Amino acid sequence: MTAPRRGRGENGASLVLALAFITLVSVSVAGVLSLAGSSFQTARVTRERVDERYAADGGVEIGIRALRDDYAQCAATSATAASLGTFTIDGRSVAITCQTLAGTSISVPGTPGTPGTPGNNALTVTDAATAVTVGSGTATDTINVAGPMFSAAAFTMSSSPKFAVAGTLSQRDPACTADQVTFAAKLTATPWTCVPAGTVGPDPNPSVVVPGGSQPATKTNGASCVILYPGKYTSRPTFVTGTNYYLASGTYYFHNLNTVTLQGKVFGGAPGTNTQAIGGVTPCATDAIAQTKDATYTPAGSGVTIVLGGSSILQVSNNAANRVELFTRVPGGADAAATPGVGVWARASGAGVNNYTASSTTTPLITAGPSSNVVIHGNVSLPNGGAKLAPLLNAAATAGQRAQLAGGAVLARLEITSSTGANGAVIAAGTGDTPGTPATERRILLTATAPPLGTGAPTGLRATITLPATQGGAPTVLSWRLV
């Protein structure tokens, strides 16, 4: 008898299920692991890109600070970018560039019309608040400036005579536009030009060599001739009407003397190439005679420079019998390094000038009245101080139309005092300078580029900013974007 067969039924099914489950789990795990790897890679790349962005952000911030603190960087408009350097930020070397799209941080002073001669503008008046005041006088009279002129501020001419500039009058706006309306009938120039606020007036900024040591002794040449010598004066020299004075050629430093009043007939230095402008005056000595009177003096160059320091003021007395003529200084010997052509010089700071005490007076130069017969052939350089000038009366003023400041002047302020009967008077003369240009607000494109750690494109950030014309102001950010 044959035994009954056992049915196979579900024999081995569990193995198949187990194998299927293992396969499914393996595939799922592989997928999950692959997804996790991709996620980790994406997170790493994202983190690197964020780090690059932060580094580039930091680069732009560094660039803004660099431009704010150093106005020489990207100073003028340019068609190309300039490097501000490479900086390590968060482990990345970030390159920073700047490109000025508009404006300039460069303030350009005016230039003299004749090389080597300072102050060829007849007048440059620099004070932005009160530039030129013309005092009362006959309304039909005319006070003249024989050459170009620059004014940083408005004129004050309430009940004054007319004022004529024989050359270009460059005047800052908004004062210029207003004055052209207010003083259309009083002030003439050929032409009268309005220039932007902040325009820099011509200032050759001449240098001087200030003498030190002890005050030189005076000498005499006959009964009524006093000879003064170049050097440092700490005691006020005395000038008396009726006496002749000869200032031997060189540089004179008046140190804390308060007011030094020039009286008598004062002949300042050897004329050199100057033509004597005041008639009837014969010098009572020469440089050669001065040397014979004092063997320690060695003539060098010609003319005189008067340096005013501390409280010193140079005043010309109001006496028709007096005559003062100071000739243009041509340096030599002890002051050979000085700028040629300086007549009177003072500064509000003594920085960088040996032996000099800064001028503390607001008006270092004064002509006391309409009979102050004076001609200063050299440039009067008082950019921090003013001059108070009285126009000469008709008889003196019209004699050759000579100017009191014949070598031009750079002044902070000019006050022309009462001028009744001074028709035709010439305050200053010069051949003409070129006005400078002011610094302006700059618009600058800043770019910071951070390289990737691995492969890929670098991250760049670009910002457009503006910086004010004057250093110290806050920058303004106009845009900030990825590139």
Secondary structure, 3 states (H helix, E strand, C coil): CCCCCCCCCCCCHHHHHHHHHHHHHHHHHHHHHHHHHHHHHHHHHHHHHHHHHHHHHHHHHHHHHHHHHCCCCCCECCCCCEEEEEEEECCEEEEEEEEEEECECCCECCECCCCCCCCCCCEEECCCCCCEEECCCCCCCEEEEECCEEECCCEECCCCCEEEECCCEEEECCHHHHHHHHCCCCEEECCEEEECCCCCCCCCCCCCCCCCCCCCCCEECCCCEEEECCEEECCCCCCCCCCEEEECCEEEEEECCCEEEECCEEEECCCCCCCCCCCCCCCCCCHHHHHHHCCCCCCCCECEEEEEECCCEEEECCCCCCEEEECCCECCHHHCCCCCCEEEECCCCCCCCCCCCCCCCCCCEEECCCCCCEEECCEEEEEEEEEEECCCCHHHHCCCCCEEECCCEEEEEEEECCCCCCCCCEEEECCCCECCECCCCEEEEEEEEECCCCCCCCEEEEEEEEECCCCCCCCEEEEEEEC
